[in-house]
Amino acid sequence: MKKKRRAIVPAVAVLALSGFLLTQSVGPSSGAEREFHTPFEAVTQKLSALNESRASTSAPSAIIRGSEVTSDIYPFQVSLIAAAVPKGEEANGHFCGGSLIAAIWVLTAAHCVTANREAVAPGLIDVYAGSTDFTDGDRIAVSAIIRHPDFVLDYFENDVALLLLSREPERRLRLAGRTGEVAVARPRDEARMMKPGAQATILGWGTTEQTDFARKLHAASVEIVDRAQCNRNIVQKRARDLEAVLGDIARSFRIEHRRLEDVQAAILRNAGPLVSEAMFCAGDPGAPADMRAADACQGDSGGPILVGTSDGGFVQIGIISWGEGCGVPRLYGVYVRLAKYADWIAGVMREAARAATP
């Protein structure tokens, strides 16, 4: 059955980055203020509010232009949940996705396991595996979190992390085909799998067009997009935002707007690559300008982007990382280029195995 397209976005933003919740106000009386929240920080605030009100959120199962996953076709997909959430309320604790790449290893985005710019303590995160709807799955404690040593939060550079689980998922789930591992793309496979125009699949429990996170896993088809074009589109959008911000500053300080044109030009002239060579883009190039496009959204960060194999399996080519809003036509989702990190991933797992050997 052909799946509908939808948008699943790596932690959304009002003006800039999808890996965060970002708000900005600029005005004569307020000055300029920005507040960033990583996914873990956001779910912590949400749970605090739930504890105060004891009101449970109820989210229908429809992500932007997406379709529910009703089978165990993606047994490697897992949810990262706040360990503080009570048993039976795991859906309320979801904040990011991840993928099982080995029996006790989960791959996710580094920004998903970050709070106050530091790696979150392992005891604060659990992994929920073997379920597409947060029922009858297996909740597993995390015993170690390893962020990429060169992770840069401000730019989502090297946005890769590994979670070492305290144990393997329950055997009953593996026997039922509800848990399993996905292969990680290798550098030699990249050119073949990731040509512009190639089809891929994104997964997540993220934000829908009507609600907060969905309680059922959704999937969408996206297309690999030329990185240079993707970067240009984002730069052009941010240039428009910059012009609006400078206009507010000009009014706030009673400056003639034309006097700030050199400032705007200097910023754009010195801008670095927003979509670096360690990233790639995917989305729906054919989406009409007045409709939401297939993409990833808040709550989907850390989950996989996949390509199919000839034997009916999947290879994970990237990690949902960031984007410029949710499902905005021509502003494509940005993903970690996973093949670049294949050696680092293998090295971390190898060192952990060596350390565990008596």
N, C-alpha and C positions, 0 to 999 in steps of 0.2 A: 504494500500500500504506500502510495506516495505521501510523504509528510508535507504538511503546510510549512511555509517559512515563518519564522518568528524572530524575535529579538531577545536574546539573553545577555545583558551588559555587565562587564567587570566593575564593580562598585562605582556608582554613577556620580556625576558632578553637575553643578548648576552652570559653571562657566568652563571648567577645564577638564580635570582628570577623572576617569571612571573608576579608578581604584579607590577613590575617597568620596565621602560626602563633602561637598565644598559649598560654602555660602560666602557671598561677598556683598557688602553694602558700601556705596560711596555717595556722599552727599555733603552739603554745606555744614551740617551739624555732627555727622557721624565720623568723618574721616574714612579711611579705608580699613576694613576688617575682614580677615579670612580665618575660617575655622576648618581644620581638616580632621576627619575621623577615618581610621582604617576600618575594615570590616569587623575585626574583633572588638575594637572600641565601640562601634555602632551597636553590635549585638549586646554588649555589656550594658549600655545605656538602655536598650530595649528591655532587657530582662529586669533591670532595676525598676523601670516603669511598670512592668507586669506585676512585679512583686508588690508594688504599692497599690495597684488597682485590683490585682488578681483577676484581670480580664484577659481571656485568651483570645489571640487573634485567629480569625477564620479566613483562610485564603482559598478562593476557588482555583481549580486546576487548569488555568489557561494562561500561558505566557504569550507575549506579543508575537502574533502571527506564527504560533508554534503548535505542536501537537504532543499529546501525552505519550510517554513511553509505557506501553502496557505489557511488555514482555521482559525477559531477562537478557535481552540482546546486548546490554552494556553492563555486564556483571562487575566490571572494574570501577564503575563510578561510585564514589562515596561522598558523604556529607561531612563537613567539619562543623561540629557543634560545640557550644560553650559547655564545659563540664559542669557548670553550676545549675544547668537546667534539670528539673526533676525528671525521673523516669516516667515515660509515657507522654512527655511533652517535648520530645526531641525536635519536632518541627519548629517550635518556638525558639530553639537554640541554634538553628542553622545560620551560618554566616558566609560560608564559602564551599566550593566544591574541591574535589581531589580525585586522584585515580590510583588504584592499586597497581603497582608495577612489579611487585614481588610479594611473597606471602606476608611479610611484615613491614612492607615499605609503601608509603603513600607519597605521591608527587603532588605538589600544589604550588601556589604563588607565594613568594616571600612576603609580599605585602599583606597576605591573609594571616600570617602568624607574627604580625608586628603590632606593637602598642607602645606609645611614647617613644617611638623610633628604635625600640629594643625588641629582640625576639621574645615572644610570649613564653612564660614558663610552661613546660609540657603538661603539668598537672591541671592546667586551665582549659585544655582542649581534649575532647573525645572525638572519635571517628565513628560514624554510623554507616555500616556496610550491609549489603545484601538485601536492600529494599529500595523500591522506587517511590514509596509513599510514606516512609517513616513508620511502617508497621511491620512487626515480626522480623526485624533485622537484628543485627548484632552491634551493640555499643561497646567500643574498645578504647581503653585508655591509651594515651600517647606517652611513651617513655623518653623520647628525645626529639628535639626539633633542630634541624640543621639548615640554616639559611645560607645561600651562596655568600661567600666572604666578601664579594664585591657588589653586593646589592646596594643600589642607590635609591632610596625611597622617593626623593624629589622627582626623579625621571623614570622610575620603574625599570631602571637598568638592572639586568641580571636578576629578574624577578622570579627566582626559582628557590624552592625549599623542599626538603624531605622530612617526613615524619616517620619515626621508628615506632611501630606499634608494640604494645606490651605482650601481645600474643597474636597468633593467626586467627582469622575469622572462623566461626564455628564450622565444623566439618559438615553438618547437615546442609548448610548453605552452599558449600562447594559441590556436594553430591547432587544438589538440586539445580546446579548451574546458576546460582544466584550470586556467587562471588567467583572471581577469577582475576587474572592479571592481563594487562595490555602491554604490548611491545612498544618501546620508545624508539623513535626514528634515529637512524645513524647518519653521519655526514654523507656516506656514499649513496644514501637513498634520497637525499634532499632534492636534487635536480629533477629526478623523475617524478616525485610526489607533489612538488610544490610549485609547479609552473603556474603563472597567472592564468586564470580560467579553470583550474582544476577544482573539482568539487570536494567539499569536506563537510563534516558534521560537528555541531557544537551541542553540548549538553548542560543542563543545570536546573536548579530549583529557584531561579532568580525572579526578580521583580516582573510583574505583569503590567499590562496597560491599565488595569483597573485596581490592582491591589499591591500589597507587600508580597513577600516570597510565596511561591506556589508550594503546595503540599505534595504534588506529584511531579516526578521528573519529566522534563520536556526535552525534545530534540528539534533541531532545525538544520536545514541545508544551507551552506554558504559557499562562496566562491573565493578562491585565492586571488588577491588583487595586487597589482604592481606596487611595490613599496614606495617608489619615488612619487607616483601619483597620489598615493594615500597620504604621504607626508605633505605634499603641496596643498592638498585639500584641507588638512588640519591647520597648517600655517595660515592659509587664507581665512579660515574661520576665526582663528585667534587674532589675526590682524584686524578683523571687524570688531571683535570684542575690545581690543586695545584702543581702537579709535573711540568707541563709546566711553571707555573708562577715562581716557584723556579728556574727552569732552566734559565729563563730570568734574574732573580735576580743574579744568579751565574755569568752569562756572563757580566751583567752590572757592577758588583763589582769585577770581576776577582777572583771569589771564586771557588775552586774545588767543583763540584756538589755533590760529595759524602759527603762533610762536611755539607751539608744542609739536609742530609737524616734524621738526628736526629730531625731536626725541623719539617719535614713532619710527622715523626712518632709521635711526641708529639702532633701535631695538631689533627691528626686522633684519637689518644688515648683519647684525652680530648673532642672530639666532642660530643655535646648533640644530642638528638633526633630531626632530622630535621622535620619529620612528627610526631608531638606530639599526645598524646591520645585524644586531642580535634579536631583532623583532621582525614580524611580518604582519600583513593585514589580510582580512577576509571580510566579506559581507555580501551585499546584493547590488551589484552595479546597475542592474536593470530596474531597480525599484523606482516607481514614480515619485516625483519631488513632493507630492502632497500626501504620501503614505508612509507608515513606519516600515523600515527595512529589516530584514533578517540580521540579527546582531546578538550580542550578549549584554546582560544588564546586571544591576546590583544584586549580589548574592550568587552570581555564577563564577566570579573570580576563582582562580585556582583549578577550575575544571578543565577537561581536555577538549582539544579540537582534533578530530580524527579523520583519517582516510581509510577507505576499505581496501582489503587485499583480495587477491584472486580466489582464495580459499574461503571467503566469507567472513574473515576476521577483520581486525582493525590494527592500525599503527597510529600511535599518538604523535602528532607532528608539532604540537604546541600546547601552551597553557594560556587560558583566558587571563589577560593581564589588565588592559585599560582601554579606554575609548573616549571619544568626545561626545558625551551624552549617550542616550539609548535609542538605537534604531533610527538615527537621523540619516536620511539618504545622502550618499557620497562621503559620509564621515564614518569610515569603516572601523570595525573592531581591531584592536592591536593585540598581538599574541607573542608569547615568548617563542623564539626559534629554537625548538628543543634539541635538534641535532647538534647545535653548537655546545650543548651542555651534557651530551651523552657520556663523555669521558669523565666529567666531574661527578655525575650521578653514579657511574659504575665505581669510581674511586671511593666515594663516601661509603657505599654499601660494602665494598671490599674491606675497607679499614674497620668498619663496625664488626664484620664477621671475624676478622683477625683478632680484634680486641676481645671478642666474646669467647674465643677458643682458649681453653685452659692451657 
